[in-house]
Amino acid sequence: MDISHRKVLKRVRFVDQAGNPLSNKSIRVKQTNHKFLFGCGAFDFKEYVDKGTEEYKQITDSWLEIFNYGTLPFYWGRYEPEEGKPDQELLMATAKYLQSKNVKVKGHPLCWHTVCADWLMKYDNETILRKQLERIDREVNGFKGVIDMWDVINEVVIMPIFDKYDNAMTRICKEKGRVGLIKAVFDEAHKCNPEATLLLNDFNTSTNYEILIDGCLNAGVPISAIGIQSHQHQGYWGKEKLEEVLARFDHFGLPIHFTENTLVSGSIMPAYIEDLNDWQVDEWPTTPEGEERQAREIEEMYRILFSHPQVEAITTWDYRDGAWLKAPSGYIRLDNSLKPSYKMLRKLVKEEWWTDTEVVTDENGYAMVDAFKGEYEVSADGRSQKTELTDNEEMTLTI
């Protein structure tokens, strides 16, 4: 698979502080972060920041060995179970901790019909929408500079026809229509932080989602990226479906984020289950055979997605087994030991798709640098300089 678009090949002139060329010098070019977003649910960091236990330190330390992109929970019903009392302090501390580790943070989600705040139900639709927009103002403005990426609205294809229980968001989506509600919440988020990356996110990868995206773009909705969920509890999509989904969504010309990926290392959920949440089990164990299968499937999926030019991010939803639906869906087991999928992905992200090399300059200080796009520490003669390598344009670097 061609991954040349993930790399730079550029002529760099290395000079000293006085501007003199570093002639015939060996220069170390050491990557410190990827430009590509290798992500995972970062909910365990909230527990670590809150409790500081050795168990959660072990979990978060191993997480940081691979990932540079974390999703934090902003489910309205849990974030603000009592009106006017959001859990802002802990989420801010968690986001800042991740930021200090050079991790990009995304908030999920600003608007969703599930895990919605029950107290909204006492209001009329006009008031519900006003409070939804006020919630967006509070979060997007309040976390600006710490969280500048948001799943603005989640699972809108099903939102107006969702019938499992009454909720405030389904009410206003029925009234305003899908595109009307999406435009209202995106416009508000964009107004609060014009530089933010704003995602539309859905598990529905049918033509219905394509039609919805098309309608939104025609209405001028400022979508930064298309979010595609891929919870594969009922079996791996496979190469053919992955490529088919990519082909149907790349024509919009927008970046694509695989926002919620799940592959299990135990038994597969039966095909007759329509809503994954309906599968309730007492336990769902991982198995050695399942773990090998999970590692193979994740590797193939990552290679396919990494080779597609419009894919900018891949997020695995559960880092640890048992996080959602008790599924064995993580990279680590319940006892925090590393699964084959963890070791495989670490090898991909930090070895095969990673640059740590030396180049030798010519008499004028020039050298060609062939490297994966990202952040670097470049050093020579005991001195070092941080830089970013993200394009093929010639540059001069002072060390």
Helices and strands as residue ranges (DSSP letters): G 4-6, E 7-15, E 26-34, E 37-41, H 43-51, H 54-64, E 69-73, H 76-79, H 88-100, E 104-108, G 118-122, H 125-142, E 149-154, G 159-161, H 168-176, H 178-192, E 197-202, H 207-218, E 225-232, H 239-249, G 250-252, E 256-263, G 276-278, H 288-306, E 311-316, H 340-347, I 348-352, E 356-360, E 366-372, E 374-380, E 383-389, E 395-398
